[in-house]
Amino acid sequence: MKYLQRAIFYLPAILLIAGLTSQAIAGDKKITKKDVPAAALKAFEAAFPKVKVNAYLTESEDGNTFFEFETVEGTIKRDILYTPEGTLVEVEEVLTAEGIPAEIAKAVTTEMPKAKIAGGEKTTKGTEVTYDIKVTVGKKPGKVILSADGKIIKKEWKKVKKEKKEEKEEKESK
């Protein structure tokens, strides 16, 4: 009984530390709209005038700081990344299984006939477009990364569980 009381007492602190640590590892830091540089905000609002912003974040990658806008427009969810100077870096769009382009889904199922497509993301960096498709083969979850023309770039199996855990921790920390 004493052990259970101690565990309950320390659990909130452990969860808080775990949430802060996962956010620090990811390099994302939640900010407010007023913390976004004017050039980045102006460029974003001009390019995406109808979206609703759910969160503003800073993201550090390779020593560079970017400003991320987590958005929703109707049923479309996007993470949009800008430099402080207002240059669009990347757009990640969440896709349902039904929202994946037919040629991309066909490329996955041709390569992996037993795969069930669960959804994914379309990532646009400049003119380069890739698709990160979540799949399950039997009970084994994985993901397939494809180019815009449907060529498979990479297949991953073990990292998906880790990514799901990180995504869950990230959502819980927000």
N, C-alpha and C positions, 0 to 999 in steps of 0.2 A: 504494500500500500504506500509506504514511504517513497519507494522508487517511482511509482506512478505520479505522486504529488510533485516530486522533483522534476520529472519529465514534463508535466503540464506547466510547471512554473517556468522552465527554460525554453519551452517550445517556441513561444513568440519571438524571443531573441534570436534563436537559431534560424527561424524562417526569415526574419528581417536581414540578418547577415547574409544568408544564402541568396536572397533577392538582390541585395546591393552588390554582392560579388558577381552574380551572373550579369547584371547590368554593366558593371565595370569591365568585365571580360568582353562583353559584346561591343563595348566602346560607345554605346548610345547613352545619351544623357537627356532627360526630358527638360525642355525649356518653355518659355512663354513666347507668344507672337512678338512681343516687343524686343526679345533677345535676338531675333532673326535680323541679319543685316538688311538694310533697306534695298540694296541691289538684288539680293536673293528673293526677298519678298515681292518686289515689283515684277521681276521676271516670272516668278511662280504665278502670281495673280493674273498676269497677262496671258500666260499659256494655259491656265486651268481656271477660268473665271467662274465656272459653275460648281466646283467641287466644295464639299464640306471638309474642313480640316479637323480631324479627331485628335491629333497630337503634333507638336513641334519638337524636334530632337536635334541634337548635334551628334555627329558620328565621326569618329577618328579612324583613319585608315592610312597606313604607311606614312604617318607623321602629318597628314593633311586633315583639316577639319572641314566637314561638309554639314549642310543643314537639310534635315529630312522632314518632309511633310507627309504624315500618315493621313490619307484621304479616303473619302467615299463619295461616289457620284452615282446615285441610284443604287444599283446592286454591285457596282464595280468598286473594288477596293484597290488602292494603289499606294505605294511608298515612292515618293519622288525626292530625288537627291539633287541639291544645288551647291555650287561653290559659294563662298561669301561674296564673290564679285557678280553672281547672278547667272553663271553658266550652268545649264542643265547637264548633269552627269549621268543620271540613271533613272529609269522608271521601272518599277516592279509592279506588275498587275496580277492579282490573284485570279486564278481561273478555276471554275468548277469543272467537273469531268465533262459536262455537256458544253462548256464554253471553250474547250480545247479545239483548235482548228482541225478539221477532218484529216488533212494531210499529215499532221503531226501525230494524231491518234493512230492513223493507219501505219505510220512508220514504227511506232512503238509496238503495236500488235503484230506487225509482220515480223519484227525482230524477236518478239517474245509473245508467241501466240496464247500462252496461258496467263498473261498479265491482265490484271484488272486495274483500270485507270481510276485513280481516286481524286484527281485534280492536279493543280500545279501553279506555276507562275510563268509569266512572260516577262522577260527582262530586256529592256532596250537601253543600250549604251551607245550614244552617238547613232550611227547607222546600223550597228550590229544588234541583231535580235536573237535571243536564245530562249528555249523553253525548258523549264525544270519540271518534269512530270513525275508525280508521285504514283507509284504502282505497288501492287501486291501480287506475288506469284505464290499461290498456295497460302501459307501463313507468313511468308517472308516479305516484309515491306522493303521497298527500295525506291530509288529514283533514277530517272533517265534524263540526261541533258542532251538536247538536240539543237541543231542550228535551225534557222528560219526555213530552210529548204528540206527539213526532215532528216538530215544526216545525224546519226547518233555520235555525239562527242564523247560521252562518258556514261557509265552505269555505276551506281553506288548502292551498296546494300547495308553495311554496318553503320554508317553515319546517320542514317535516317532516324533510328531510335534516339540517338544522341541529339539530333536536331529537334525532334519532337519534344524531348525533355527540355531543351534550351528554349524553344518557342513557348512552352507551357510556363516555364519559370519567368520568361520575359513578360508574358501577359499578366502573370500574377503580380509582378513587381510594379506594373503601371497603374 
